[in-house]
Amino acid sequence: MARAAGLPMAVAGALLLTLVALAAVAGPWLAPAHPDELSLAESLRPPGPGHPFGTDYFGRDVFSRVLYGARVSLAISLSAQLIALVVGVALGAAAGYFGGWVDGAVMRLVDVVMAFPDLLLAIGIAASLGPGVPSVLLALGLVGWPGLCRLVRGEVLALKERDFIDAARAIGAGDLWILRRHVLPNVAAPILIATTLGVGSRILQEASLSFLGLGVQPPAASWGSMVHHGLRWLSRAPWLVIFPGLAIAVAVLGSNLLGDGLRDILDPRLRD
């Protein structure tokens, strides 16, 4: 039952993420205008012909900016999650497999990082490095790895005493070969699930940093900064907040549905 219920969720999540990705890739062809093109004569136009999502206070087309914002959000979120994946898997596998002082050092570092709320730590790192894409990438990558590290460590601890690992050691296989050929392939499913769910968190965190002015800088389009600048016009032009907010919600929902669906499909503990 769990696998059957997980498939529709995974398909729905994949479709939503594909829709966002296609919008990002096809943005230059779908956008009715350049996202930074100013036209004060068309300031704060409501959604309608020519401007499906209306215009902002500078007369910029909101639909175009949402499309280009998808490119920024996905590029930063996926890159940051990749950083978290590499660091988390490497440290988690080392801690779980080698144990001893390696495990102690890695887990104390995890405890230190996880003592701070993710978003608060990301804000601190980004503010220290200065606003911009590189600081956001580093900040989101550094706050995203501890969860993956703990997950991988726990899975490796359960695997490393299995008979097939002992057999590989008995024939003289080295530690790195065992990790690469036997351990990591057997923890690929939980890593995939956690990584997929993590993309949604990175999208929200990137939008939050941009909302606070620490992310992508104007005039570049970013969903978080669009929501921030639209707040002052909320009563007069609510579409400035509604449409970028919906874009964030769709992207995060797609990531969560895909991750939950993959969990139901791949996790052997949920199988009938």
Buried (B, 14 or more C-beta within 10 A) or exposed (E): EEBEEBEEBBEBBBEBBEBBBEBBBEBEEEBEBEBBEEEEEBBBBEBEEEBBBBBBBBBBBBBBBBBBBBBBBBBBBBBBBBBBBEBBBBBBBBBBBBBEEBBEEBBEBBEEBBEEEBBEBBBEBBBEBEBEBEBBBBBBBBBBBBBBBBBBBBBBBEBBEEEEBEEBEEEEBEBEEBBEEBBBEBBEBBBBBBBBBBBBBBBBBBBBBBBBBBBBEEEBBBBBBBBBBBEEBEEEBBBBBBBBBEBBEBBBBBBBBBBBBBBBBBBEEBEE
